[in-house]
Amino acid sequence: MSSITSLEPRIVWEQFDAITQVPRPSKKEGRIIDFLVAFAERHGIEYRKDATGNVVMRKPATPGFENRPAVILQSHMDMVCEKNSDVEFDFEHDAIRTRIDGECGINAKNIARIEAGTAGKSAIRFAVISDTQRWYDETREAVSALNARGDIDFVLHTGDMADFGMKAEFERQRDILNRLHVPYVVLLGNHDCLATGEEIFRTIFGDFNTAFTAGNVRILCLNTNALEFDLREAVPNFEFIETELTEFPPEASKTIVAMHAKPYTEQFGDNVAKGFQYLVTRFPGLQCCINGHGHNYKVVDLFGDGVLYHECDNIAKRSYLLFTVNDEGYACERIEF
């Protein structure tokens, strides 16, 4: 199945694909205006938005071309709302439906592999990577480094595979991670939620909250991107966490909680931070918490209760975290590659 994102120059068609995911009927251009402003801010581009909603971006000349005449590109933001009579489509709310190429439902399939491969083990070892958006070369290098080890059971990705929630971003990252010699599980990041990223993530990877047992360790993978969900869903999902607690599997005796954004970041709802910590500390043998989002490695006792939060670098720093869990507890190392 062909995709516009496979056309060249690829960087142009990837941006085109991202725009197709933003509903923008005439007279209702608010979402595409926000999209363009966010694009300018992320890339450090000077911009101005007027009261009507026009967005003007200014890009400096390439060095050596400062004295050349300026180039002005102009375009409408809205789109003509036409569809076939037999197609159900809400132009005000629906994104243009794109096709997902390649493997889908990855987390469920890989969780089954992890549980089968670690069943009965009293010691496990796994790697954590995070925030790989845009850094495709570094992600490939991480995969090569992890494959060279030969001593890990699985890999956790704590979110932000995509920068703009684009289908092409998820597909490229998935295809890179599929080269791992061990199964991997991906968590939802805040950038993954942009545009129609939530729908794409759910299709390619699966539910936003999931859990699995590796050896005798129960690993909770939680959506903590409350800011992106704007009260549409309970984030964190306390019902999911409570169900995991009451139905804790008998073969597990330890717990690790993974998430993208840790409590007291701009993504996490501060009003529920202490309630969240109260719940997770009730899990049997809680070892630690793992998160991404901050882009810089750090280990903090966030609540002063002895539970450490291990924050993973972004992949551009060419590092990953290596966790070993056994009868003596757990150990974490930051490994550069």
Steps between C-alpha positions, in 0.01 A plus 500: 500500500652833392511809723562865423769498769712271285524765228805722458597745632381310804523792742243692292252214479530427871390856578220469246386181671498676838279777364247250363442387859373844612127573441474843337169581324448858383416747779621244756875517460589512872674162511720560197593844638608336826690235304695762302579704811622186681714411197663844502565488874654153490738595222592842636343682206398864543124534449208736544129419530247779445146539635352341186711189542758555226836348591816653353835327546839655422807291427844668474692469177756227451846642583638673193155573355401786732494756217278293269131594455268346759274211403137502616291181510127533566229241543146453624467314831153357445393221269206441271257267675385250239436128536312219331140461610559151637793605723448591865736784583479799735721771353486704818640226722641214289852489363550378147531125536846377422608144451731326746765301319668202661463323832239606757400385850866477593485536879259210551705268280828599664357474851401141424860434390643664812276304738574172324874566483538601867252261663646345815803728508606656830732746324429718196690768315350766273600824331313831493514760223291813467418809296626381164297751298694633199818316598474208259873444456559492874209259543654267241831518688321418826342195341841383377652553845221311672515214251873469566442434870323167485407512869169691516148360507315797351502875437268770636448823306351758737337713234533779244578304187338780303550875509175601330287185533558420133429156361833498317688568825342204677554273202869592462569457873310169506696369203829589672399338831377190319867426431556432869586140579274513807138611542423860589208692652422866428331747736304805390682836513356849489627574146351169389158648580516790252270514197357146462797341673285339769304304241815403311678392820202288604496331159871431470584432866184458706333626818634808678515307830630146514687264731690174473696254712867438427628220719369593843478874426175674411569800275233769472516722192286808563374798304585809708458764228208675671557835328452347155168338593338816634262311733372280216623195689623430851878544488656329685230235483448415867242235415758313293760531777256382769397203287865405456544522877198286589572246226876485553620171346613232746819423306626857556659626822652828382373807314650766273293795378590662166357821354594781264460807724562467873295686764552875537587553134282721281334192347404331826199624698657637820172473687513120476875450543485394866202275438689339214803438721281358776355247259826388341672456837231249596620258231692196623876543500505836322853533367500838327333721241633571150422801281610696196384846388773700675763412237774489766609214720423547867398296802278667759315399815205708389280454807768438763368149559796306366339424161743614232391640162755418228476745210643389167696724263361576159660277240704790354726467804582148382422322823253253645418371847572138590294345779580173672240361741571194715446358848727768648299790355582703192789689347495774234789608279520777242675355195645716222533369146 
